[in-house]
Amino acid sequence: MHPADDYPVKQAPFPPEGALTMDREPQVEATIASLKQHFEAVRQREVKRTRGRLGQLSSTQESAIESLTLGIIDQFLHAPVTILKAASEDDDSPAIIQTVHRIFNLEPQLVLPGEEWKAH
C-alpha cells in the first residue's frame, strides 16, 4: 500500500472520454508552477544566505553558484514534474496532485468540480 492511499480523495463522476485530460491539465500545470515557485524561493533564500558567508565573489564564481543551484533544482523537480504531467492523463491525477501539495506544503491552486481540498 502506498502512503498516499491513506488520504481518500472525493472524486467527481467519471467524465466523458477525452474530457479527463482537458479538465485536469490546468490543475496539473498550476501544481507544477507552484512547485517550481516553491523550489525557486528556497534556492534564492539559500543562495543569499550562503553568499553572505562567502564574502566578495567574482562574476565567474557568482555564475557558477547560479548554475549549480539551478541544476540541483532541475534534478529535484524532474521526477515530480514528469509524474504530474503523466497524471493529467490518469484517472488518479487528483490523488497525485494532492499528494504533491501535501509533500511540499503547497497551497491548492484549482479544484476540479465535485472535489474538495483537504487541510494540510
C-alpha positions in Angstrom: 0.0 0.0 0.0 1.3 3.4 -0.9 1.4 6.1 1.9 -0.8 8.4 -0.3 -3.5 5.8 -0.2 -4.3 6.8 3.4 -5.7 10.1 2.1 -9.1 9.5 0.5 -9.9 11.8 -2.4 -13.5 12.7 -3.2 -13.8 12.3 -6.9 -16.4 13.6 -9.3 -18.2 11.2 -11.6 -16.1 9.9 -14.4 -16.2 12.5 -17.2 -16.6 11.6 -20.9 -13.6 10.2 -22.7 -11.2 13.0 -23.7 -12.5 15.4 -21.0 -10.2 14.0 -18.3 -7.0 15.4 -19.8 -8.5 18.8 -20.6 -10.2 19.2 -17.2 -7.2 18.2 -15.1 -4.5 19.7 -17.2 -4.9 23.3 -15.8 -4.7 21.8 -12.3 -1.6 19.9 -13.2 0.0 23.0 -14.8 -0.9 25.1 -11.7 0.7 22.5 -9.4 3.9 22.4 -11.5 4.1 26.2 -11.4 3.6 26.2 -7.6 6.2 23.5 -7.2 8.7 25.4 -9.3 8.0 28.7 -7.5 8.4 27.0 -4.1 11.8 25.5 -5.1 13.0 28.7 -6.6 12.1 30.7 -3.4 14.1 28.1 -1.3 17.0 28.3 -3.8 17.2 32.1 -3.7 17.0 32.2 0.0 19.8 29.7 0.4 22.0 31.3 -2.2 21.6 34.7 -0.5 22.4 33.2 2.9 25.5 31.4 1.5 26.7 34.5 -0.4 26.7 36.4 2.9 29.2 33.9 4.4 31.4 33.7 1.3 32.2 37.4 1.0 33.1 39.1 -2.3 32.8 36.7 -5.3 33.9 37.1 -8.8 31.3 37.1 -11.6 32.6 33.7 -12.6 32.0 32.4 -9.1 28.5 34.0 -9.0 27.7 32.4 -12.3 29.0 29.0 -11.0 26.8 29.2 -7.9 23.7 30.1 -10.0 24.4 27.4 -12.5 25.0 24.8 -9.7 21.9 25.6 -7.7 19.6 25.8 -10.8 20.9 22.4 -11.9 20.2 20.9 -8.5 16.7 22.3 -8.5 16.1 20.9 -12.0 17.3 17.5 -10.9 15.0 17.6 -7.8 12.0 18.7 -9.9 12.4 16.3 -12.8 10.6 13.3 -11.2 7.7 15.2 -9.7 7.1 17.2 -12.8 7.2 14.1 -15.0 4.8 12.3 -12.8 2.4 15.3 -12.7 2.4 15.6 -16.5 1.6 11.9 -16.8 -1.1 12.4 -14.2 -3.1 14.7 -16.5 -3.9 11.5 -18.5 -4.5 9.3 -15.4 -7.8 8.9 -13.5 -5.7 9.0 -10.3 -4.5 12.6 -11.0 -6.4 14.3 -8.1 -4.7 12.0 -5.6 -1.3 12.5 -7.2 -1.8 16.3 -7.3 -3.0 16.4 -3.6 0.0 14.2 -2.6 2.4 16.7 -4.2 0.7 19.6 -2.5 0.9 17.8 0.9 4.5 16.7 0.5 5.7 20.2 -0.5 3.1 22.1 1.6 1.8 23.9 -1.5 -1.4 25.9 -1.4 -4.1 24.5 -3.7 -4.5 26.4 -6.9 -7.5 24.8 -8.6 -10.1 22.4 -7.6 -12.0 20.2 -10.0 -15.8 20.2 -9.9 -17.1 17.9 -7.2 -13.8 17.7 -5.4 -12.6 19.3 -2.2 -9.1 20.0 -1.0 -8.3 18.6 2.5 -6.5 20.7 5.0 -2.7 20.0 5.2 
